[in-house]
Amino acid sequence: MISILEAIAPVFLIIAAGYAIRSRAMLPESFWAPVESITFWCFFPALLFYRTSTAQLAGLPLVEMLVALAAAIVVCGLLVVALVPAMKPSGPTFTTLLQGSIRSNVYIGLAAATGLFGAEGTALGAVAVAGMTPLVNFLSVVALARFGRSERKPSARDVAKAVITNPIIVSVLCGFGLNLSGIELPRLATETVRILGAPSLPLALLAVGAGLDLATARQAGRQVLVSSAIKLLAMPLVAWAACLAMGVGPTPTTVVVLFAALPTATSGYIMARKLGGDARLMAAIISAQTVASAIFLPVVLILLR
């Protein structure tokens, strides 16, 4: 219990610091967008590539982890669909409820996994990232293409391109590919990538805090509560049950549950805004879930570990 709290608390303290820095205007507003961009395109992929290319993969239940996370995503997506007759959301609102119920902030997850299990946690977290990101993006884009209010509907080619060119997915696949090939990079290259990835998690967590809109979160209604209950409670429960059914070990199970219990990522807001979702509701869901997860995440890990 203490180890979980010690690993999770610093993550949310850094998020709180990011919120304080932005709300008090300690840095110019123009600072945050470039930070988010370089973290997404450079620092975070470098960290994932380094950890996956140097991880000890023998004996890790990689397939079982991917199956458990995919099951959790699909079940929670179907749960949102099942609630449509009762909630009667508009098309754009439905897409936002879906994103808010299945999308995870992998920055928080990787920081927490590293805090809990060190390099092994980072490697297992990278497996979770590789499994969740393509599926969540595919389901989200398909829903937005069908129910969003944007005039430009993304085509199948657009969806495929978004997945194939995602730097997070590319870095994980390249890292695992290099690892499995047995090829070792020169120490100069390895150290360069390691140093390049070092700023990713602190900067990402500060940016998460800076993006919080607590005023919007305070206006949370039934839709935010339903989405949050599915994301923060139902999804980790399904993931845990799947791991239990497949006999996954304690450490990989904890990482799977951790990533399933994460709050919704800020990328959901960008996607909602660009592709015709309910961006205002998305902002409320992101902020409310991020704040709530400071309590729910350690509780879920302690109960289901």
C-alpha positions in Angstrom: 0.0 0.0 0.0 2.7 2.5 1.0 4.8 1.7 -2.1 1.7 2.4 -4.4 1.1 5.7 -2.7 4.8 6.7 -2.9 4.8 5.9 -6.6 1.5 7.6 -7.5 1.7 10.7 -5.3 4.7 12.4 -7.1 2.9 12.0 -10.4 -0.1 14.0 -9.2 2.1 16.5 -7.4 3.9 17.3 -10.7 0.5 17.6 -12.4 -0.6 20.0 -9.6 2.6 22.0 -10.2 1.8 22.3 -13.9 -1.7 23.6 -13.0 -0.3 26.1 -10.5 2.4 27.3 -13.0 -0.2 28.0 -15.7 -2.9 29.5 -13.4 -0.4 31.9 -11.9 1.0 32.8 -15.3 4.6 32.0 -14.2 5.4 31.2 -17.8 4.1 32.7 -21.0 1.0 31.1 -22.5 3.0 30.4 -25.6 5.3 28.0 -23.7 2.8 25.1 -23.4 2.0 24.2 -27.0 5.6 23.7 -28.1 6.3 21.7 -24.9 3.4 19.3 -25.7 4.5 19.0 -29.3 8.2 18.2 -28.7 7.2 15.8 -25.9 4.8 13.9 -28.2 7.1 13.9 -31.3 10.5 13.6 -29.7 11.1 13.1 -26.0 8.4 10.5 -25.2 9.1 8.3 -28.3 12.8 8.4 -27.4 12.0 7.1 -23.9 9.7 4.4 -25.2 12.3 3.3 -27.8 15.1 3.2 -25.2 13.1 1.2 -22.7 11.6 -1.3 -25.2 14.9 -1.9 -27.0 16.8 -2.6 -23.8 14.2 -4.4 -21.8 14.5 -8.1 -20.8 11.4 -9.5 -22.6 11.9 -13.2 -21.8 9.1 -14.6 -19.7 6.9 -11.5 -19.9 3.2 -12.2 -20.7 3.0 -9.7 -23.5 0.2 -11.3 -25.5 -1.9 -11.7 -22.3 -1.4 -8.1 -21.4 -2.6 -6.9 -24.8 -5.6 -9.2 -24.7 -6.6 -8.0 -21.3 -6.4 -4.3 -22.3 -8.2 -4.9 -25.6 -11.0 -6.7 -23.7 -11.3 -3.8 -21.3 -11.5 -1.2 -24.0 -14.0 -3.2 -26.1 -16.3 -4.0 -23.1 -16.3 -0.4 -21.9 -17.0 0.8 -25.4 -20.0 -1.6 -25.7 -21.1 -0.3 -22.2 -21.3 3.2 -23.6 -23.3 2.0 -26.6 -25.7 0.1 -24.2 -26.3 3.3 -22.3 -27.3 5.3 -25.4 -31.1 4.5 -25.1 -31.1 5.7 -21.5 -28.9 8.8 -21.9 -30.1 9.8 -25.5 -26.9 11.7 -26.3 -26.5 13.6 -29.6 -24.0 12.2 -32.1 -21.1 14.4 -31.1 -21.9 13.8 -27.4 -21.8 10.1 -27.9 -18.4 10.3 -29.5 -17.1 12.2 -26.5 -18.6 9.8 -24.0 -16.9 7.0 -25.9 -13.5 8.7 -25.9 -13.9 9.6 -22.2 -14.7 6.0 -21.4 -11.8 4.2 -23.3 -9.0 6.7 -23.8 -6.1 6.7 -21.3 -3.4 9.3 -20.5 -0.4 7.1 -21.1 2.0 9.8 -19.7 0.5 9.4 -16.3 0.6 5.6 -16.7 4.2 5.4 -17.7 5.3 7.7 -14.9 3.4 5.6 -12.3 4.6 2.3 -13.7 8.2 3.5 -13.6 7.7 4.7 -10.0 6.3 1.3 -9.0 8.6 -1.1 -10.8 11.5 0.9 -12.3 12.8 -0.1 -15.7 10.6 -3.2 -15.8 7.6 -1.1 -15.2 8.5 1.3 -18.0 8.9 -1.7 -20.4 5.6 -3.2 -19.4 4.0 0.2 -19.6 5.3 0.5 -23.2 3.6 -2.8 -24.0 0.3 -1.3 -22.7 0.9 1.9 -24.7 1.5 -0.2 -27.9 -1.7 -2.2 -27.3 -4.1 0.6 -26.3 -3.1 3.4 -28.6 -4.0 1.9 -32.0 -7.3 0.3 -30.8 -8.5 3.4 -29.0 -7.6 5.7 -31.9 -9.3 3.4 -34.4 -12.6 3.2 -32.4 -12.6 7.0 -31.7 -12.0 8.0 -35.3 -14.6 5.6 -36.6 -17.2 6.9 -34.1 -16.3 10.5 -35.0 -16.5 9.7 -38.7 -20.0 8.3 -38.2 -21.5 10.5 -35.5 -19.3 13.7 -35.4 -20.6 17.0 -36.8 -17.5 17.8 -38.8 -18.1 18.4 -42.5 -14.9 16.6 -43.4 -15.3 12.9 -42.5 -12.0 11.0 -42.0 -11.6 8.2 -44.5 -10.2 4.7 -43.9 -7.0 5.9 -45.3 -6.9 8.8 -42.8 -7.5 6.3 -40.0 -4.7 4.0 -41.1 -2.3 6.9 -41.6 -3.0 8.3 -38.1 -2.2 4.9 -36.6 0.9 4.1 -38.8 2.5 7.6 -38.4 1.8 7.9 -34.6 5.3 8.4 -33.1 4.4 6.5 -30.0 3.4 3.4 -31.9 6.4 3.7 -34.3 8.9 4.0 -31.4 7.5 1.0 -29.5 7.4 -1.2 -32.5 11.0 -0.2 -33.5 12.2 -0.7 -30.0 10.7 -4.2 -29.6 11.8 -5.1 -33.1 15.4 -4.2 -32.3 15.2 -6.0 -29.0 13.9 -9.2 -30.6 16.5 -9.0 -33.4 19.3 -9.3 -31.0 21.1 -6.3 -32.6 22.8 -4.0 -30.1 23.1 -0.3 -30.9 26.5 1.4 -30.2 26.7 2.9 -26.7 26.8 6.4 -28.2 23.4 5.9 -29.8 21.9 4.2 -26.8 23.0 7.0 -24.4 21.9 9.7 -26.8 18.4 8.2 -26.9 18.3 7.7 -23.1 19.2 11.3 -22.4 16.7 12.5 -25.1 13.9 10.6 -23.4 14.7 11.8 -19.9 12.7 15.1 -20.0 9.6 13.4 -21.4 7.7 12.4 -18.2 8.3 15.6 -16.2 7.3 17.8 -19.1 4.3 15.7 -20.0 3.0 15.7 -16.5 3.4 19.5 -16.2 1.6 19.9 -19.5 -1.2 17.7 -18.2 -1.7 19.9 -15.2 -1.5 23.1 -17.3 -4.3 21.8 -19.5 -6.7 21.2 -16.7 -9.9 23.4 -16.7 -11.2 23.0 -13.2 -14.0 25.6 -13.8 -15.4 23.4 -16.5 -15.0 20.3 -14.3 -17.0 21.9 -11.5 -20.0 21.9 -13.9 -19.8 18.2 -14.3 -23.2 16.6 -14.9 -24.5 13.1 -15.4 -22.6 12.5 -18.6 -19.2 13.3 -16.9 -20.1 11.1 -14.0 -21.1 8.2 -16.2 -18.0 8.4 -18.3 -15.8 8.7 -15.3 -17.4 5.7 -13.6 -16.8 3.5 -16.7 -13.2 4.7 -17.2 -12.0 4.8 -13.6 -13.9 1.9 -12.1 -15.4 -0.5 -14.8 -12.4 -0.6 -17.1 -9.8 -1.6 -14.5 -12.2 -4.1 -13.1 -12.6 -5.8 -16.5 -8.8 -5.6 -17.1 -8.1 -7.2 -13.7 -10.7 -10.0 -14.4 -9.1 -10.7 -17.8 -5.6 -11.0 -16.2 -7.0 -13.2 -13.5 -8.6 -15.5 -16.0 -5.4 -15.8 -18.0 -3.2 -16.3 -15.0 -1.1 -13.2 -15.5 1.5 -12.6 -12.8 1.2 -9.8 -10.2 3.5 -7.2 -11.7 2.1 -7.3 -15.3 -1.4 -7.4 -13.8 -0.7 -4.3 -11.8 0.5 -2.5 -14.9 -2.5 -3.6 -16.9 -4.9 -2.4 -14.1 -2.9 0.8 -13.8 -3.2 1.7 -17.5 -6.9 0.7 -17.6 -7.6 3.0 -14.6 -6.0 6.1 -16.0 -7.9 9.3 -16.7 -8.8 10.3 -20.2 -6.0 11.9 -22.2 -5.9 15.5 -23.5 -5.6 14.2 -27.0 -9.3 13.3 -26.8 -10.1 17.1 -26.7 -8.0 17.8 -29.8 -9.7 15.0 -31.7 -13.1 16.1 -30.6 -12.4 19.7 -31.6 -11.0 18.7 -35.0 -13.5 15.9 -36.0 -16.8 17.2 -34.7 -17.1 15.8 -31.2 -18.4 17.7 -28.1 -15.2 19.5 -27.2 -16.6 21.3 -24.2 -17.8 18.1 -22.6 -14.5 16.4 -23.5 -12.7 19.2 -21.6 -14.9 18.6 -18.5 -14.4 14.9 -18.6 -10.6 15.2 -18.9 -10.4 17.6 -16.0 -12.8 15.8 -13.8 -11.2 12.4 -14.4 -7.7 13.7 -13.8 -8.6 15.2 -10.5 -10.7 12.2 -9.4 -8.0 9.7 -10.4 -5.7 11.2 -7.8 -7.9 9.4 -5.3 -9.3 6.5 -7.4 -6.1 5.3 -9.0 -4.2 4.3 -5.8 -7.4 2.9 -4.3 -8.1 0.7 -7.4 -4.4 -0.5 -7.4 -4.5 -1.3 -3.7 -7.8 -3.2 -4.0 -7.1 -5.1 -7.2 -3.3 -5.7 -6.8 
